[in-house]
Amino acid sequence: MLLDFFYTLRSAKLPVSVKEYLTLLEALQKGVVGPQDTAFGCSIDDFYYLSRTALVKDEKHYDKFDRAFAAYFQGVEMVADFNKEIPEDWLRKNMERYLSPEELAKIQKMGWDELMETLKKRLEEQKERHEGGNKWIGTGGTSPFGAYGHNPQGIRIGQDKSRNRSAVKVWDQRAYRDYDDTQELGTRNIKVALRRLRKFAREGNEVELDLDDTIRSTAANAGYLDIKMVPERHNNVKVLLLMDVGGTMDDHIARVEELFSAAKTEFKHLEFYYFHNCVYDFVWKNNRRRFTEKFDTWDILRKYNKDYKLIFVGDATMSPYEILQPGGSVEYNNDEAGAEWLQRLTHAFPKYAWINPEPQGVWQYRQSISIIQQMVQNRMYPLTIKGLEEAMRQLTK
C-alpha cells in the first residue's frame, strides 16, 4: 500500500527519495504515532503529519504533497470539526439530483436561529442514512443539511468543495493554500498601477550626488569635473494588506497571486494577513496553522498606526449572516459580527480600499457585496488595471 503511495508522490513531481521512504517505514514500525485500527497502523491525521515530516523537506512542496495525499487517500477517513461524529455512510455520494427552476423556487429557506436549532435536533434524532429527502442529514436532496443537494441556505457536511455557494456553515475542516508571493507576472501593468501610490509617498532631502552619472559625465568631458545630482527621496509608503483566502476565492488565485507578488515588489513596508470571507477577531499569516498561530485583530489595530494604507482583497461573496450575525462565520462561532470588525478597521485606518476580483457586472446581484460596499463607503474597486489605479488614487487623498 505505502509503495503505491510513494510512487503517487513521485508522479506528482515531489522530490521524494527512497531513503526518506525508508525513514517513514521505520517511524511506523517503531510506533512514532499512536496505533489505531487502520490499514497503516495509525489515524489518517497522524499518518499525514508523519509522512509529510519524513518525506517533504521544503515547505514550498506542501501544496503538491497535500494534493497527492488527498488523491491517494480520498475517502479513507472523514475529519470533522465538531464534536459529534457523523457516520461516513450518511454522506456517501450515490447520486446527484438536478432540479428544475420551478422545483428550486419551492424550497423554503430557514432563518439563522431556526437552521442552528434544527441541526441540533437532527443530530440528536437521526439514526440512519438518508438520500434524496428534504429533512434529514443526507445526500442528493433538498434538506439544508448534507451534501450534493440543493437548498438556498444550509450547512454543508461531507462535501469536498462548494457547488452552489449557498452554505452558511461548513462542517468539515478545510485546508487553504497561502498565496504565492514569488509568482512571475506576465505583465508589468499591475506593478505600474501600484506604483501610483508609491510615488506620492516619498520623502528625504531634495538632492544627492549621483556618483555613477558624475563619473560618466566627467570622463565624457575630457576629465573636467561635471557633478550630477539626483533627488534623494525615499519610498516611505506603508501598506497593511488583508487577503481573503479559500472558498469562492479559489476561483481567483492566479490573479490575486499576481497582485500579491507585485505588492511585495513595489512596497518596502508591507504587512499582510489572511482572513476567510469576512474579518473577525483573529487573522493569520500561514493557512496551514491558522487555528494555532492566530493574530488577534485587536493587536493589529494597536500595532499599526494611521500611517498605514489598508487594502482588503476579497470577493465579498458570502452569506449575509457572515457579515451581520454573531456566530455567522462558516468555520467557528465568532462572538461579534464581522461588520463590527470591518467598522473598527476602517476607523483605525482612514485611508483604505477594497479590491474585489469578482467581475464588476455581478456585484449588483450579490447581497453580501452590496453590504460590504456600504460598509467601506463605496471604496470597492475591481481587480483590473483601471480599478487598481482608482484604488491607489483613493489611498493618496
C-alpha positions in Angstrom: 0.0 0.0 0.0 2.7 2.5 1.0 4.8 1.7 -2.0 2.0 2.8 -4.3 1.7 6.0 -2.1 5.4 6.6 -2.7 5.0 6.3 -6.4 2.0 8.6 -6.3 4.1 11.3 -4.7 6.9 10.8 -7.3 4.3 11.1 -10.1 3.2 14.4 -8.6 6.8 15.6 -9.2 7.7 15.6 -5.5 11.4 15.1 -4.8 10.9 12.1 -2.5 13.8 9.7 -2.2 13.9 6.0 -1.3 15.9 7.0 1.8 13.1 9.2 3.0 10.5 6.5 2.2 12.5 4.0 4.4 12.6 6.6 7.2 8.8 6.7 7.1 8.5 2.9 7.3 11.0 2.9 10.2 9.0 5.5 12.0 5.8 3.5 11.6 7.5 0.3 12.8 8.8 2.0 15.9 5.4 3.4 16.7 6.2 7.1 16.4 2.5 7.8 16.1 -0.1 6.0 18.2 -1.6 2.8 16.9 -5.2 2.8 15.7 -7.3 0.4 13.7 -6.5 1.5 10.2 -4.7 -0.1 7.3 -1.4 1.6 8.2 -1.5 1.4 12.0 -2.5 5.0 12.9 -5.1 7.6 12.2 -5.2 9.3 8.8 -4.3 12.7 10.5 -1.3 11.2 12.3 -0.1 9.5 9.2 -0.5 12.7 7.2 1.8 14.7 9.6 4.3 11.9 10.0 4.6 11.2 6.2 4.9 14.9 5.4 7.6 15.3 8.0 9.6 12.3 6.7 9.1 12.8 3.0 8.9 16.6 2.4 12.0 18.7 3.1 10.9 22.0 1.8 7.6 23.9 2.7 7.2 25.0 -0.9 6.2 21.4 -1.8 3.5 21.2 0.9 0.7 22.1 -1.6 1.8 19.4 -4.1 2.0 16.9 -1.2 -1.5 17.8 0.0 -3.0 17.3 -3.4 -1.2 13.9 -3.9 -2.1 12.8 -0.4 -5.8 13.7 -0.9 -5.9 12.0 -4.3 -4.5 8.7 -2.9 -6.3 8.5 0.4 -9.6 10.1 -0.6 -12.4 8.6 1.4 -10.2 6.7 3.9 -11.5 8.8 6.8 -13.6 11.8 7.3 -12.2 14.6 9.5 -14.8 16.8 11.1 -14.5 19.9 13.3 -17.5 19.5 15.5 -17.6 17.1 18.5 -20.3 14.8 17.2 -19.3 12.1 14.7 -21.4 11.7 11.6 -21.2 8.3 10.0 -19.4 8.4 6.7 -22.1 6.2 5.1 -24.6 9.0 5.6 -22.7 11.3 3.2 -21.6 8.8 0.5 -22.4 10.2 -2.9 -24.5 7.7 -4.8 -26.5 10.2 -6.8 -26.7 13.8 -7.7 -30.1 15.3 -8.1 -30.8 18.1 -10.6 -33.9 20.2 -10.0 -35.8 22.5 -12.4 -36.1 26.2 -11.7 -39.7 25.7 -10.6 -38.7 23.0 -8.1 -35.9 25.1 -6.7 -38.3 28.0 -6.2 -40.5 25.8 -4.0 -37.7 25.1 -1.5 -38.2 27.1 1.7 -35.2 28.9 3.3 -34.7 28.7 7.1 -33.6 31.6 9.1 -30.3 31.5 11.1 -31.7 30.6 14.5 -34.1 28.0 13.1 -31.3 26.5 11.0 -29.0 26.0 14.0 -31.7 24.7 16.3 -33.0 22.3 13.6 -29.5 20.9 13.0 -29.1 20.3 16.8 -32.4 18.3 16.7 -31.4 16.3 13.6 -28.1 15.3 15.3 -30.0 14.0 18.3 -32.7 12.2 16.4 -31.2 10.8 13.2 -30.2 7.1 13.4 -29.6 6.1 9.7 -28.6 7.2 6.3 -31.0 9.3 4.1 -30.8 10.1 0.5 -32.9 12.5 -1.7 -35.0 13.8 1.1 -35.9 17.2 2.5 -35.4 16.8 6.2 -32.5 14.7 7.5 -28.8 15.0 7.1 -28.1 13.2 3.8 -27.2 13.5 0.2 -28.8 14.5 -3.1 -31.9 16.0 -1.6 -33.4 19.4 -0.7 -32.5 19.2 3.0 -30.5 22.1 4.4 -28.0 19.6 5.9 -25.7 17.4 4.0 -24.0 17.1 0.6 -24.7 17.1 -3.1 -28.2 18.5 -2.8 -30.0 21.8 -3.3 -31.1 24.3 -0.7 -31.0 28.1 -0.8 -29.4 28.3 2.7 -27.9 25.3 4.5 -25.0 23.7 6.3 -22.6 21.8 4.1 -21.5 18.4 5.5 -19.2 15.9 3.9 -18.7 17.6 0.6 -15.2 18.1 -0.8 -15.9 21.6 -2.3 -18.5 24.2 -2.9 -21.1 23.6 -5.7 -23.9 26.1 -5.4 -22.3 28.5 -2.9 -25.3 28.7 -0.6 -23.9 27.2 2.6 -23.9 29.5 5.6 -21.8 27.0 7.6 -19.3 24.3 6.6 -19.0 21.3 8.9 -15.7 19.8 7.6 -12.2 21.0 8.3 -10.7 22.7 5.2 -7.1 23.5 4.2 -6.3 26.7 2.4 -3.1 27.4 0.5 -1.1 30.5 1.0 -0.9 32.9 -1.9 2.5 32.6 -3.8 4.4 35.9 -3.4 7.0 34.7 -6.0 4.5 34.4 -8.8 6.1 35.6 -12.0 3.9 38.3 -13.7 3.0 38.0 -17.3 2.6 41.8 -17.4 4.1 44.8 -15.7 0.7 46.7 -15.7 -0.2 45.7 -12.1 3.2 47.0 -10.8 2.7 50.2 -12.7 -0.7 50.7 -11.2 0.5 50.1 -7.7 3.4 52.5 -8.3 0.9 55.3 -8.5 0.6 55.0 -4.7 4.3 54.7 -4.1 5.2 57.9 -6.0 3.0 60.0 -3.7 4.7 58.8 -0.5 8.3 59.7 -0.8 10.4 61.8 1.5 14.0 62.8 2.1 16.5 65.5 1.0 15.9 67.3 -2.2 19.1 66.1 -3.9 22.1 63.8 -3.5 25.2 63.1 -5.5 24.7 60.7 -8.4 28.2 59.2 -8.4 27.8 57.0 -11.5 26.5 59.8 -13.6 29.2 62.2 -12.3 32.0 59.7 -13.3 30.4 59.1 -16.7 29.9 62.9 -17.4 33.4 63.8 -16.2 35.0 61.2 -18.4 33.0 62.4 -21.4 34.1 66.0 -20.5 37.8 65.2 -21.0 38.5 64.9 -17.3 36.9 68.2 -16.2 34.7 67.6 -13.2 31.0 67.5 -14.0 28.9 67.0 -10.9 25.5 65.4 -11.3 22.8 65.5 -8.6 19.5 63.5 -8.3 16.6 63.6 -5.9 17.2 61.5 -2.8 13.6 60.9 -1.9 12.9 57.5 -0.3 9.8 55.4 -0.7 8.0 55.5 2.7 4.6 54.2 1.9 3.3 51.7 4.4 0.6 49.1 3.4 -1.4 46.7 5.5 -2.8 44.0 3.2 -5.7 41.8 4.4 -6.5 39.0 1.9 -9.5 36.7 1.8 -8.5 33.1 1.1 -10.3 29.8 0.4 -13.8 29.0 -0.6 -15.0 31.2 -3.5 -11.6 32.9 -3.6 -10.2 29.7 -5.1 -11.6 31.0 -8.5 -9.3 34.0 -8.3 -6.0 32.5 -7.0 -3.9 33.3 -10.1 -4.9 37.0 -10.3 -4.5 37.5 -6.5 -1.1 35.9 -6.6 -0.1 38.4 -9.3 -1.3 41.3 -7.2 0.4 39.9 -4.1 3.7 39.5 -6.0 3.5 43.0 -7.4 2.7 44.5 -3.9 5.7 42.7 -2.3 7.9 44.1 -5.1 6.6 47.7 -5.0 6.0 48.3 -1.3 9.0 48.2 1.0 6.9 48.4 4.1 4.2 45.8 3.5 2.4 43.8 6.2 -0.1 41.1 5.2 -2.6 38.8 6.9 -5.2 36.3 5.7 -8.9 36.1 6.6 -11.8 33.9 5.3 -14.8 35.7 3.8 -15.0 38.4 6.5 -12.6 39.7 9.1 -13.4 38.6 12.6 -11.5 38.6 15.9 -8.3 37.0 14.5 -6.3 36.8 11.3 -3.3 34.7 10.3 -0.2 34.5 8.2 0.1 30.8 7.5 -3.0 29.0 6.3 -1.8 25.6 7.5 -1.6 26.9 11.0 -4.5 29.3 11.0 -6.0 28.0 14.2 -2.8 27.6 16.1 -0.8 30.7 15.0 -3.5 33.4 15.2 -3.1 37.1 15.4 -5.7 39.0 17.5 -7.4 41.6 15.4 -7.3 44.0 18.4 -3.5 43.6 18.3 -3.4 44.5 14.6 -5.4 47.7 15.4 -2.9 48.6 18.2 0.3 47.6 16.4 -0.1 49.7 13.1 -0.7 53.4 13.2 -2.8 55.5 10.9 0.2 56.0 8.5 -0.6 52.6 7.1 -2.8 52.3 4.0 -5.3 49.4 4.5 -6.1 47.3 1.4 -8.7 44.5 1.6 -8.6 41.9 -1.2 -11.6 39.7 -1.3 -14.6 38.8 -3.5 -17.1 39.8 -0.7 -19.2 36.8 -1.7 -20.7 35.0 1.3 -23.9 34.6 3.3 -25.1 38.0 4.7 -25.1 36.2 8.1 -21.3 36.1 7.9 -21.2 39.9 8.0 -24.1 40.8 10.2 -24.7 37.9 12.6 -22.6 36.9 15.7 -21.7 33.3 15.2 -22.1 33.8 11.4 -18.6 32.6 10.4 -18.8 29.3 8.4 -15.9 27.9 10.4 -16.4 28.8 14.1 -18.7 30.7 16.5 -17.5 34.3 16.4 -18.6 36.4 19.3 -19.0 39.6 17.3 -20.4 40.1 13.8 -17.9 40.7 11.0 -19.5 44.1 10.5 -18.2 45.2 13.9 -14.6 44.4 12.9 -14.8 46.0 9.5 -16.0 49.2 11.2 -13.2 49.1 13.6 -10.6 48.6 10.9 -11.9 51.3 8.6 -12.0 53.8 11.6 -8.4 52.9 12.6 -7.0 53.2 9.1 -8.8 56.2 7.4 -7.0 55.6 4.1 -8.4 52.2 2.9 -9.7 50.5 -0.2 -11.3 47.1 -1.0 -10.1 45.3 -4.2 -12.7 42.8 -5.5 -11.6 40.1 -8.1 -15.2 39.3 -8.9 -16.4 40.9 -12.3 -18.0 44.2 -11.5 -21.0 43.3 -13.6 -22.2 40.7 -10.9 -21.7 43.0 -7.9 -25.3 44.2 -8.0 -26.6 40.6 -7.8 -24.7 39.7 -4.6 -26.4 40.8 -1.4 -23.1 40.4 0.6 -21.2 42.6 -1.9 -23.8 45.4 -1.5 -23.4 45.2 2.3 -19.6 45.3 2.1 -19.7 48.2 -0.4 -21.9 50.2 2.0 -19.6 49.4 5.0 -16.5 50.6 3.1 -18.3 53.7 1.8 -18.2 52.5 -1.8 -14.4 52.3 -1.8 -14.6 49.0 -3.6 -12.7 48.6 -6.8 -12.4 45.7 -9.4 -9.2 43.8 -9.8 -8.4 45.5 -13.1 -5.7 47.9 -14.1 -8.3 50.8 -14.1 -9.7 49.6 -10.8 -6.2 49.4 -9.2 -5.4 52.9 -10.5 -8.6 54.3 -9.0 -7.9 52.5 -5.7 -4.3 53.9 -5.5 -5.7 57.3 -6.3 -8.2 56.9 -3.4 -5.4 56.0 -1.0 -3.4 59.1 -1.8 -6.2 61.5 -1.0 
